[in-house]
Each structure stands twice: as C-alpha cells, then as structure tokens.
Amino acid sequence: MAQAIVSLMDAPAKTASLNAFSALKKGSPAPFWLFQGVCGAWGIDHSRARLDLITVSENATFVLDIDGKHEGVVRVSQPGYVGGPEAVASEIAWLNALHEIDGVHLINPVPTTRGTFVTRIHDANGVGWTVISTKFVEGTVLEDLDNPAPYYETIGSWAALFHEQSRQWEPPFGFKRFSWDLSNMVGPSPRWGRWENADLTDTERALCDKALWKAMDVVVKVPRTKQTWGLIHADLRPSNIIKGADGKLTVIDFDDAGYSWYLYDYASSLSFIEHESYAPQLAKAWVRGYQKVAGDFNEEQLAVMSALSMIRRLQMLGWTTNHRADALPDGMAEQEAPGSVMCAKRYLDDPMWLLE
C-alpha cells in the first residue's frame, strides 16, 4: 500500500507573495530568517553555509553552499501556492516514484532532520513559507547550450516513460495536485496571468484570440480517459534538464507537475521558443523520441498536440505579463508578444506547421 501524504497544514496560511524577494538579485544572500530556518531544518552549521538567490519565478530558488561548494538547491513557495505544503509533499511523492524508471535520471530531494521532505519556515512577520531542498546537480542547463536539438528525442522518450508510469501508479492517500485544464491555462483568471494583458495591438489581439478559439475547439473534444489525461511533469523543457560533464541528463523542477492531457508535455517542451526558426526541428525530434516508446501518433493526436502548443504559447505570453523578465534568458521576454502573433498566424494557416 502506498504511503500516505502527511498533512503539514498545521496553521492557516497567511497572505504573502514572492514580492518579499523582489529586492534580491541573482547571487544575493537569502534573508536571515530563511537562512536560519534552512540550517535548522536540515541540520546545517551556520558558519559553514551560504544561501544565495538563483531566481524568482513561481517560487524563489536558492543555491546552498557548504564549505564553499554547491551542495543543494532550496525552493521556497509562497504560502498557499497551488495547494500549499500538502501539494508540495505530493509533488515529492511522485518524483520519488519516478526514480524507479530505468534509464531516467532525476533530482534527489533531501529529507529534513525530521525525515520529511517538506518543511515550513516562518519569516519575521510569522508567515509560514513552504520549503524543500534537493541535491545540487553539476552541469549545464540545456537551455544554455548553443543547440539543444540533439537532446529532444530524449526529452520526448522520457515524457513517454513518465506517462506510462503515471497511467499505472497509485497515488498515496492524501495526494493533492492541481489540474492544467483550459481555464487554468487561458481562462478569465488563469494561474499565471492573462495573455490579453500583453503588449499587443487590437488587431494582433484579435488574431491571437481567433487562433486560441480554433485550438480550444480541438482540445475540448478530447475525452479525459486513462489514455489521454493524467499526472504529467508539465514543464519538461531544456530549462529543466541539466547535462553533466559525463553527458548524463537530469530532469529537475517538478513544481508544475499536475493533471492534464498527456500531450500537453509536447506543448510545454517548446515553451517560449515556438516562434524560433529551429522550433520545427525540435518538435519533430520530440515526436520521434516519444514514438520510440509509445508507438506512432495518429493524425488526431498530432492535431491535439498542435492545438495544445498554440494554447501553451498564449498561456506563457500571459506568464510574461506578471513575472520578472530575468526569470528568462536575456531578451526572451521581449520576443514573446511578437512571436505569439507569428505563431497565431502560422496556426491559422496550417495547424500542424511545427510538425511539417
């Protein structure tokens, strides 16, 4: 029997946001309350440690140094974010289960001195923040390589392996993860922000809206069955895969893991770059990798993947409207609005343009 998720909701979450870290830049030391709390929770000697900011996105992430060496990555979630501590504990439960897949390499969560993988650390105002730590992975993020294309077959094949596991896995009692349905992606109150608030002309906004409705008309007709809908990584792309010096790839960041159409993992693999000239090469490599594990796609599945990619593009355009530009590589945030217009035009002309 699967082990139950232990509730960490020992008190109601107080209102707070990641604006608490807005004054920090990459490399800035963590606030003392966080540094002290991390050292206490993981049994670390203060005098030997440093905790410096990596980035602020959906969460604030920090690199943990001990004796001058990178040892871990600490992730801090705002109170109540996507379900609070129980949802984060559920994320770790699935991550640990995925470690059983042969040939796939994943980050390793580090338990606290209490034996739990999730803890709550209170700031100076008494607000409790959900915190986890994972072992530091040496290497280069695929997004930082000149050409990530050679790795897209692997990304596609690993997505297929994740999906196979998800269809068979029995979540533990109390398992809690959110859903990536259309309302959470591009609805009136989406999880990451409204794409309509991006810097677009009225004509451009109308064009994107037309493409969105065309894509949604495809997706809403897909039944939610064991074969089409389940627990997915939802952000399996080059920014979340690290290549080690030995060539080994490691998947990181399961923060977005939730329930959605399995083929949404195809769409998420191309996040922010669908407009680039090399995107079709990546898309077709992903498909080749996936099909090596799961068999060939039919025309209907390819149409659904393409529709989800159009939806994801506008979802992430919405993301740029309320996130820091430095959460993306230099210059990428500025390309999202014009790039989205280009993708909308291409989708309206030929829905499967990325795969041809």
N, C-alpha and C positions, 0 to 999 in steps of 0.2 A: 504494500500500500504506500502511495506517495506521501511523503512527509508534509504535514500541514504548514501553511504560512502562519507565522506567529505575528499577531497584531502588535504594532508598535504605536498605535494611536493612543498614547497614554494621556493626552490632553488635546483639546480642540486647537487646531492650527490658527495662529493669529495672522492677521493680514500683513503681508510683506511682499516685496518684489526684488528682482535682481538689480534694481536701481541702487540697492545697498552697495553694490560693487562697481557702480558706474564710474567712479573716480579712479579706479585701478586701470593700469595699462599692462600689457604683456610684460611679465617679469617683475611686477610689483609684488611686494610681500603681502601675504594674506592678513586680514585684520587679526589682532591678537586673540580675540575671543575664539576665532576659528582655529588658529594655530594651536592654542592651548587645548581646545576641545579635541582636535585630531590626535595630538600627542597623548592625551589622556585615554581616548577610546582605543587607540591601537598600541598603547604601552610604549611610547617612544620617548627617549630622553630629549628634553627641550634643547639642551646645549649642543646636541649633535645634529639637529634638524633645521631645515628651511622649508617653507611652503610658499611658492610663488605662482602668480596667476599665469595660466596658459591662454584662456579666452573666456568670454561671457557670451553665451548663446541661449539655448533653452535652459542651461544651467551655468554655473560658474565652475570651471575646472582649474585645478592647481597641480603643479608638479611637486612631489615630495622628495626632497633630498635628505639623505642621511650620510654624514661624514663626507659631504661634498659629492656624492654620487646619486644619480636619479634612481629612486627605488620604487616609487609609486605615483599614481595619479589619483587625486582626490576630487570627487564630484559633489557639488553642493546644489541641491534643488530647493527652489523657493517653497515655502510651506503650502501644502495642498496641491502642488503641481501634479497634474494628471493622476490624481488619486492618492497622493501622499505616501507615507512610508510603506503601507501595505502593497501599493502598486510597485514601488521600487524593489521590495523584497520579492515580489512575483517575477519581476524582470530578472533578478539574480537566479531565481529558481529555474527559469527556462534556460538561461545562459549555462548554468551548471549541468543541466540535462543535455544540452547541445554538445558538451565536451565529450560525450560518448560516441559521436560520429567519427569514424576513422578517416584520417586524411585531412581534416579541417582543424585549423589552429585558431584559438580564441583567447581573448584576455582572461586572466585569472583574478577573480575577486578575492580580497584579503579579509578574513574574519577579524572582528574586533577581539579584545581580550575577553569579552563575554561570550564569544562564539557565534555571534550574529554577524551578518554581512552588512546590515544597515543600522545606523545609529542616528540619534537626534542630538544636535548641538545647539545650545541656546546662545543668542547674542546678548549684548548689553541691555537690550530692551525686553529680554525674556522671550523673544520669538524663537521657536524651535525650527531649525533647518535640517532637512534630511540629507545625510552624508554617507557616501560609500567610498571605498578605496580599492583600486586594482593594481596589480603589479605593473611596473613600468616596462614598456616594450621598446627595446632598442631598434632603431631602423629609420626608414624614410617613409613618410606617408605617400601613398601612390599619387595623390593629387599634386605633390611637389615634383614628380618626375616629368621630364620633358614629354614622354609619351606613355600613358598608362594603357594604351590599347592592347599590348601583349597579355595583359592580366584579365581582360574582360571575359574571356572564356572561363577562367577560373571563377570569377565572380558569378557568372551565370550558373556554373555547375554547382557551386556551393549554395546558391539560392535554392536550387532544386533539391539538394540534400536537406537543407533546412525545412523545406516544405514536406518532404517525405517524413521527417521526424515529427513535424507538427501534426500531421494527419493521424499519427499513431500514438502520440504522447497523451498521457492522462495528467492534466494539471493537478497539483496538490489542493487539498481543501483550503478555501480562502483565497485562491488565486484571483488576482484582480488586475486586469489591464484594459485600457480604453480601446475604442474602435476607430479606425480610419475609414469612415463612411463619407459620402459626398458632403453631408452637412458640416462635418469636421474639417474637410479639406477646403471647400469653396462656398459654403453656405452663408447665410446672413451674419452669423457670428462664428467664423471659423477659428480653429485653435491657434493659428499663427498670424492672423491678420487678413484683412480684405484686400484682394488684388485690385479692386476697383479704386483704392486709395493711392495707387501708384501714379507716377508722373506720366500720364497718357493724355493725348488729345481726345476730344469726344469721338472723333472718327476712329481712332485707334482702340478706344474702349469698346465701341460698338463692334468692331471687328473681332476683338478677343471674346466678347460676350457671345457672338454668333458661333465661334469655334467651340467655346465651352458648352453651349447647349447641344451642339452636334455631338460632342464627345459624351456628354452625360446621357444623351438618348441611347447610346450604345451600352453604357455601363449599367443603367437602371434595369435593363432587360436581362442581366446576368443573374441567374438564381444563386442564392447563397447555400451551397451544398458543401459537403465534406471535401469535395474535389476542388471547389472554386474559392472557398473562404476559410481562413484560419489564422493562426498566430504567425506573424512574419517579423523580420528584422525592420523592414520599412525604411531603411536608410543605408542599404548595402551598396556603397559607392566608394570611389577612390579616397575620399577624405576620411573614411573609417576603416581603411585597411593599411597596415604597415608592412613594408618589406624589410626583412632583416638583412644583415650583411651576408648571411648564408643563402639568401634568396627566399627564405620561408616567409609566407604571407600570414598575417594575423589579423583577424577581424576584431574591431573594438566598437565601443559605443552602442549599446542596446537600448538606449534611452527612449527611442521612438518605437520600440517593439510593441505591437498591438495586433488587434484583429482587423483583417481587411481581405480584399481579394488577393490571392496569392500572386497574381500577375502584376500587382502594384509594385512588387520588388523590381520588376523590369523598369517601370517608370522612375522609381527612386534612384536607380543606378545611374541615370542620366541627368540628375538634378543640376540645374543651373547652367548646363552646357549643351542643351538640345539645339541651340542656335549655331553652335560652332561647326565649321566645315567638316571636322573629323567625327562628329557625333554619329552619323550613319555607320561608320566603321565600327565604333564601339557597340552600337545597338546590335548589329549583325553578329559580332563576336559573342555578346551575351547570349543571344539566341542559340548559337552553336553549342556553347557550353552547357546551357540548360538542357538542350535536346539530347546531349550525350548521356544524361542521367535519366531524364523523364520521357524520352521519346519525342517525335515530331509534333509541332504545333499544327493545328488546322487553321483554316482561313478565319474562322470565327474568333479563335483565341488571339490570333495576330491583330484582328480588328479591336478586340478588347484591350490588348496591351497598348496599342497605339492611342486609343481613346484615353486610357489612364495616364499616358505620358503627356497628352495635351492638358489634362486636368492638373497633373502634378506641376506642370510648368507654371500655370497660373496660381496654384497653391503657393509655390515658392516665390512667385512675384509678390504675393501678399506677405510672405515671410520677410521680405526685404523692407517692407514699409514700417516695421516696428522692431527691427533688430539692428545691432551695431554693424556698420559696414566692415569693420576689421574682423568680424567673425568669418568673413570670406577672404579668399586670396585677393591681392591688390587689384582694383579695377573691376572685379567681377560684379559687384552690386550695381554699378552704373550701367552694366550691359543688360541687366535683366528686363527692363521695360522695353527697349527697342528689340531685344532678342525675342521677347514673348510675342510681340507684334509679328515678327517674321515667322515664328513657329505657327501662329494662328493662321496666317496667310497660307503657309505650306499645308497645314492640316485641312483647311477648307478646300484646297485644290486637289489634295491627294492624302487621305487619312493615314496611309501607311508609308509616307515619304521617307521616314527614317530607316525603313527596312528594305528599301529598293535601291 
